Amino acid sequence: MQNVLVTGGAGFIGSHLCDRLIRDGYKVICFDNLLTGSKKNVEYLLSSPNFEFIETDITKPLSLNLGPLNYIFHLASPASPIDYQNYPEETLLANSVGTLNILELARKTGAKLLIASTSEVYGDPLEHPQKETYFGNVNTFGPRSCYDESKRFAETATYVYIRKYDIDARVIRIFNTYGPKMQKDDGRVVSNFIMSALGGIPFRIDGDGSQTRSFCYIDDLVEGIVKAMFTGRTRGEIFNLGNPDEFTIEELAEKIIKLTGSKSEMIFSGKFRENDPMRRRPDITKAKAVLNWEPKISLEEGLQKTIEYYKKS
């Protein structure tokens, strides 16, 4: 049985990935400091002999004896706007010092490594849709910079370790993802709107609702993450992982209102948040060609699954 480490494994995406890896027959070690993750997300896995949860902070020296490692998925970082603006220093350290610690662990163990980056490395893009070759339009000195720039550092650090130490690493850039286990108050637009709809509370929408996003359901994303790691000849490659279907925020609100039967009204603020991207849509041509991956779940289907989860939780 092969051994896998997932950092940030008790988070939204990480917990779904742990579940998938256990089902695929791997022995999984989950690291999380529970700053923004929750042990409840992996509670049902704790009884599995192939799952081990370790509460630890990857920004501290990794003195644990983990034994042989075959694969490392590095997902540890606050990721929602509320989280990384509440914890800017922790975000900065997770993606810089934390990433360097994980890169060093991969070097020492020879484990194959996947680094989770983000579409935020593109900033407020001047290229649309965004290809992996686009360098981005990012502010180094704004409210989102702790996340955007630390992820860009993580990518650069990965490149250095690939070139200097010949480690087997690849990078994925995750676009807006949603689904069960998202925290209700994480500040993401899907969770905000669903909770408003279920509570009959007005939807508060930035600007005039014309901003666009592309929403990928969690099961599709996890499939892409797994393929990025286990597909051959992906060393040193960067892949956009997201759904290329693009919707305005107003269109998203309308879909959620329809699916929930809510009476909630939409209230537009008339102004946009600082440095918040106006348009976001991944070009996934490379992931299709190299990984044979593309999302399968429509926005309506994914929203319905997510709404049902929130109703029960």
N, C-alpha and C positions, 0 to 999 in steps of 0.2 A: 504494500500500500504506500502511495506517495504522500509526502507531507507538504502541507500548504499553510502559509501564514497570510492572514488577512488583517491589515492594520485598518482601524476604523470599522471593525467588523460588527459593532453593535449599532452602527448608524443606519440610516434609511437604505442606502444602496448596499452597504457592506453586509447587512444582515440578510438581505435577499441573496447576495452572492454566496455567503456561507451556506445557506440552505441549499443552493444549487450544487455547490461543490460536495457537500455531504451526500446528496442524492446521487451524484456522479461517482461516488466511491472513494473520495479522498479523505485523508485525516486532516482536520482543519484546526489550526491554532488561531484564535481571535484575540487581537490586541485592541483595547479601547480604554481611554481614560474617563469615559462617560461624561465629558464636558458637554457635548451636544448629542451623543448617542445615548441609548437606554438599554439596560440589561434585559428589559422586557422583550426587546426585539429578538433576542436569541434564547429566551427562557426555555422554549420548547426543544432547543437543541442540546441543552445541558445534560439531558439524560443519555445522549448518544455517546458511546465509547470512543467515537471518532471525532469528537468535538471537545476542545478545551478553551475556556475563556480565561484570559489573563488581563486584569485591570492594571494598566501601565501607561506611562507617558513616553512616547517615542522621542520627545525632545531631550530626555535624560539619557545618560549612557545605558546601552542595552547590555546589561551584565547577566541576563538570564541564559541558562544553558538549554537551548531549544532542541538540541540534537540535530540530525541531518534535516535540511530543508531542500525541497525540490523546486518550489514555486513561492513567490511573494507577490501579493496584490497589495499595493500601497494606496489606500483610500483615506487615510486619517487626515482630517481637516474639517473645521467648521465650513459649511458650504452654502447655507442660506444667507441672504442679505442681513437679516436680523442677527443671526449668530455671529457672522464675521465682523459686523459692526459693534456688537456687544463684546466680542473677544478679539479685538484687532491684533494685540500682541501675541496671543496664543495662536492665532491663525498664521501670523508671520513666522513664528517659530516652528509650527508644525510642518510648514511647507519648505522651510529652509534647513534649520538644524535637524528637524525630524527626517526630512528626505535624505540629507547627508548620512544620518545614522542608518537608514534603511539601505541606501546604496552601499555603505560599508559592509552591512550584514550580507548583502548579495555577493559582494566581492569575496568575503571570507568563506561563505558557504558554497559558492558556485551556483546558488539558486537562480532560476530564471525569474526575471522581475518585470512587473507591469506597474507603471506609474500613472495614477489617475490625475490628469490635468483637467482643464475646463475651457469651455467656449469663451470664458471671460478673458482669456489671454488675447482675444481679438479686440477687446475693448468695445467702443462704439464704432463699429466697423465702417470703413470707407469702401470696402469690397463686399458685394452681395450677389449670391450666397458666399459663405466663407469657405475657402479651400485651405488645406493644411499648409500650403505654401505662403499664405498671407501672413505678414509680420505683425499686423494689428495696429490699433490706434488707442493706446492706453495712457491714462494720466498716472504719473508716479506720485502725485501729491493730492489725492482726493479721498473721499470716504470709502471708496471701493478698492483703493490701491493695496491695502494690506493683503487682500485676497488675490487680486489680479496679478500684481507684481511678484508676490511670493510663489505663485504657480508658474510664472514665467521663469523665475529663478530655479524652481524644481526641474523644469524641462532642461535648462542649461546645465545644471548639475548632472543630470542623467546623461546628457551628451558627453560631458567631460569624462565621466566614469566609463562610458562605452569606449571612447577613444583611448583613454589612458590605461584602463585596467581590463579592457576587453570583456566587460560583463555582458550578459545576454539580457538586454532591457529594451522595452518598447513603451511608448506613451500613447494614452488615449485622451482625447479632449471631449468631455461630456457636455452635451447640450441639455437644455431644460428637461428634467425627468420628473415624473410624478407617479403616484400609485399608493397602495396600502403601506402603512408604517410611517408615512410622512407625519411629522408632528403637526398637530392642529394649529399651533401658534408659531410656525417656523418662518412666517413672512413670505412664503412662496405664493405666487398668485393663484395657483390651483387650490391649495389648501385654504387660503383666505376666502376665495369665492365660494367654495363648497360650504365652509362653516357659516358664512354669511347667509347663503341660500337656505341651509337647514334651520338657521335661527331666525329667518325672516328679517335679517338686518340689511340695510342698504349696502350695495357694493360700492366701495370707495376706489375710484379708478384715477390713476395719474393722467394728467393732461386731458386729451380729448378721446382717449381710448384707441388712438391710431397706432401706437407702438405694436410691433409684431414679435411673436415668439413661435418656436417650433417645439411641440411637446411630445416627448418620447415616453411610452409606458415602461415601467420598471422591468417587466419580463423581457421586453425587446432589448433593453439596455444590457441586462445581465448576459443575455445570449451574445451580444457584441463583445462584452468584456471577456467572456470565456473564449470566444473565437480569436480575439486579439492575442491572448496568451498562448493558446494551444495550436494555432495554425502555424505551419512551418514557414521559415524565412521571413519572420516579422521583426527580427532583431534590428534595432536602430530606427524603426519606422514610427511614424505618428499617424493616428487615425482619428478622424472626427466620428463620434458616435452620437447620433441624434436622429430625430424624425424630420425629414425635409419638408413636410407639410406645414405651411406657414399660415398663422392666423393672427388677426388683430386681437388686442386684449378685449375690445368690445365684443368681438365675435365669440371669444371664449366665455365671456360673461353670459351672453345670450344662450349658448349651448347648455351651460350649467343651470340657468334658470329654467330652461325647457325640460331638462332631464330630472330636475328635482320638483318641478311644479311650483316653484317658489314665487311669492309675491314681492320679493325684494326689488327695490328700485336701484338704478345706477346713478351714482353721484360722481361727476367729473370734477377734478380739482382745478383744471385749467393750466396746471404747470407740471413739468416732468422733474423727476429727481436728478440730482447732479450726477453726471457721467453715466446715467442709465442708458444702455444701448437702445436706439430707436428701432433697429431692425435686427433680427437674429434668425438665421436659417443656415443649417449646415449643408455643405456639398459633401455627399457621402460616396462619390464616385469611387474613391480609393478603397473604402471599406467593402463596397460591392464587389470590386474586381479582385482584391487580395484575400478578403475574409469570407467572401460569398455571404455577406450579411446585409440585411436591410430590415427595417421595422415592419411588423405584420399587423399590429393592433391599431385600429383607427382611434382617433381622438374620442369619438362618441362611446366606443366600447370600453376604452380605458377609463374614461370619466365615470361611466356607470359602475365599473368595478370599484373605483375609488370612493364614490358616493356611498355604495353599499357598505364598504369598510367603515367609513365615518359614522354611518347610521348605527352600526353595531358596537362601535368602540366608545 
